[in-house]
Structure formats: C-alpha cells, structure tokens
Amino acid sequence: MTQTLIKARPGPVSEGVVHDPPPGRRERFEEVFGTHREAVLGYLRRRTDSGHDAADLLADTFLVAWRRLDDIPPGNQTRPWLYGVARRVLANHRRGEGRRHALATKLRQELTDLDTRDTALPDDTPAARAFRALPEQDRELLSLVAWEELDTAQIATVLGISHNAVRIRLHRARKRFAKLLTAPLANRKLVALREEASHEDA
C-alpha cells in the first residue's frame, strides 16, 4: 500500500508567524487612544489615590479597547464607552484592593499630588463635605456631569442603563445633594444615613 505524504503549504498558520493587525485597525486604535487618553486618565485619577494605579488602570482600559475595537461606537459615544470600560476595570481593581492595602498606603503617602485634583472640590468646603456624604451612586452620577461634562445619553452609555433611568437618578441625586448642603453640619451625617437608606430601598 502506497502512502501519500501531504506537505503542508507554507503560510501564516503552518509557519506560526504572528502577523500585523488588519489594515486600518492599528490606525483606528491609535486615533482612539490619542484622542481620549487624557480624558480617560483624568476619569481614573479622580477616582484613585495613586498615579501609578491610574496609569495601570489606563493600560488595562485600552487593552480592552484594543480587543473590542470593533465594538467601540463612533462619534461622541466613543468617550462614554471608554468611561464604561474604565468604570468596570476600576471596580475590579477595588475588589482586589484589600490584598494590596499595605502597598497602596505607601503609594498614597509618596504620590499625593494636589494638582492632579484641580477639578475636584476643596476638602474643607461645605459643598465637598455634602458631596462626600452622598451615596456612592449619587457621587458617581454627579461626577460624570461635573467632571466629565457628559449629557444624559452619554451617562447612560457609561452606566449601561436607559436615558430615562439616568434622568430620574440624576434628579434624585441633585435633590439629596441640595438637602445635605443646606443641612446643619451636626445633622449632616444623620441626613446622609437616612438618604442612603431610602436610596437603597428605592
């Protein structure tokens, strides 16, 4: 019985060669990265205590963007989409933060830099104290409006909820913020606790 030997034709698969991305893909990614890098970095810096953490999270965010390049929406929805990715990356980071507590504490002491928070409210103002007393969901909503300057449609993309849900939550967050802002300092924590309890029950 005669055996016929079939030789594999030379090609990308048989040679195991790693090829460049398809034409246009690298250019698309570089355009997205160059256009939105600073905005996404700012989003992360305002939500972390360390410049090193923010840089790592930025890299993770754009790694996801590279892998899901075909899913990135065009136009003014690109940045909110990236914020949504950054938000999930940040959530994963926070879940594992306990294992790195000692290192994070050291980094916070060494890398505290006031000028990276120039868009944040000063810590000693009544508005800042009221803002810190809000539930986390309210703080995130108001931050997306004040810091990232997003509209309701873009916020909906970031949070993965409907436009109507954003409008309702934003209205409630602003009411809670106004109530805390006008509450006496001694009663502010009590008001915050009551508001957070009612917020969770809603």
N, C-alpha and C positions, 0 to 999 in steps of 0.2 A: 504494500500500500504506500503510495507516494504522498508525502506530506508537503503541503504548500506553505512556505513561510511568507507571511504577510508583513512587510516592513511598514512601520508607522511613518506616514508622511511628515516631513518637518513642518512645524507650525507652532503657534503660540502655546497650545496645550501640551504637546509632546515634548517641547523643549523646556517647559517650565519657566518661561520668561515672563517677568512682570512688565506689563506694558503701560504706557501713559494713559491717562483718562481719555475718554472720547473727546473729539474736538469740540471746543466751546464749554466743556464742563469746568475745566480749571479756570477759564476766564470768568465764568459766571460766579464761581465761588470767590475768586479774588475781588470781584466787584461787590458782592455782598459783604465780605469781610472788611474791605476798605471803607465802604460806606457806613457800616453800622457798628464797627468795632468799638469806637469811643462811647457810643450810646449804651451798648450792652455792658461795657466795662463800668460805666457810671451807675447803671442799674445794680450791678453786683457790688460795687464799692459801698453804695448807700445801704446795703443790707448785710454787709460783713464787717468784721472788726480788723481784718488784716488785708494788706495789699497783696501779700503772697497768696492768700486764699482766693481773692478776687481774680488774680491772674490765672490760677489753676482752673477756676470755675469758668473763666472766659474760654480757655482752651477746650475744656470739656463741652461747652456750649457749641462752639464752632466745629468740633468733631462730629457732634450730632447733626449739625447743619450740613456738613460735607456728606455724611452718609444719607441724609434725607434731602439732598439738594433738589430733587425733582418735586418734593412736596412743598417747597418754600413758595408762598404766594407772591405775586409781583406787586409793584407799586407801594402804596402806603400801608399795605398789610404785611410787608416783609419784616419791619421792625417789631410790631406786636407779636408776630410769630416767633421771632428770636427771643423776645422777652418771655414768652410762654415756655420755650425750651430752657432758658436760663432759670426761670422760676422752678421748674422740675429738677434741674441739676442742683440748684441751691437747696431744695427740700431734701434731696438725697444726701447732700453734704451735711445738713443739720442733723439728720438721723444718725449719722456716724460720728458726729462731733464729740460725743462723750468719750470715745476711745482716744481722742486726740486732745483732751482737755488741757493736759499739762503743757503741751507744745503750743496750743492756741493761746494760753495765758501768757506765755513768754513772748510770743509774736505780738500780741496786743500791746505789751509794755514797750517793746522795741520799735514797733512800726506805727505807733499812734501819730497821725499826721492830720492836724486840724484843717489844712487847706483842701483835703480831699472831701470834706463835708461842707463845702462852701454853700451848697444849695439847701442844706438842712437847717432846721430851726435851732437857734441857740438853746442850750440845755436849760438855762435859767429863766426863760420867758414863760409867762402863763400859757401861751399857745403850745409851747413844746411840752410842758407838763400835762396839759389836757390831751395832747396827741398821744403821749406815752400811756395814758390811762385808758385809751380806746382798746377794744378787742383787736386781735391781730388782723382779722379780715378787714375791719374798717381802716386800719392803718395802711394796709396794702392798697386798698381802693383809693384812698386819698393821696397816697404817694404816687400812684400811677397818673393821677390827674395833675398834681402839683409839681412833681419832679420830672416825670417822663412826658408830661403835657399830651396825654392821649385823650381821644374822644371816646364816647361810649362804645362805638363799634370796635375800635382798636382794643379797648379794655376787655371786651367780650372775647376777642381772639386770644388775648393773654391768659385769661382765666378759664377759657373753654366753656363759657355759659352764654345765654341768649342776651341780646341787646336790652330786652325788657327787664331781665333779672339784674343787669348792671344798673339800669336807671333806678330801680327800686332800692337796691342795696346802697347805691350812692346817696340817694335821698335820705335814707335812714342813718347812714354814717355821718352825713353832714349835720343832721339833727342831733345825734349823740355828741358830736364834737362841740356844737354850739352850747349844748346843755352843760357839758363839762367845763367849757371855757368860762361860763358865767357862774358856775358853782363856787362857793367859798372854798378856799384851799383846804380847810379842815374836813370838809364834807366830800371833797373830790373823789377820794378813793372809794368811799361808800357808794357814791353815784356810779362810779365806774363798775363796781362789782354788780350792782343792780342791773345796769345796762347790759353787761356781758351775760348775765343770767337770762335776761329777757331775749337777748340776741340769739343765744343758743336754743332757746325754746321755740323761736320763730320758725 
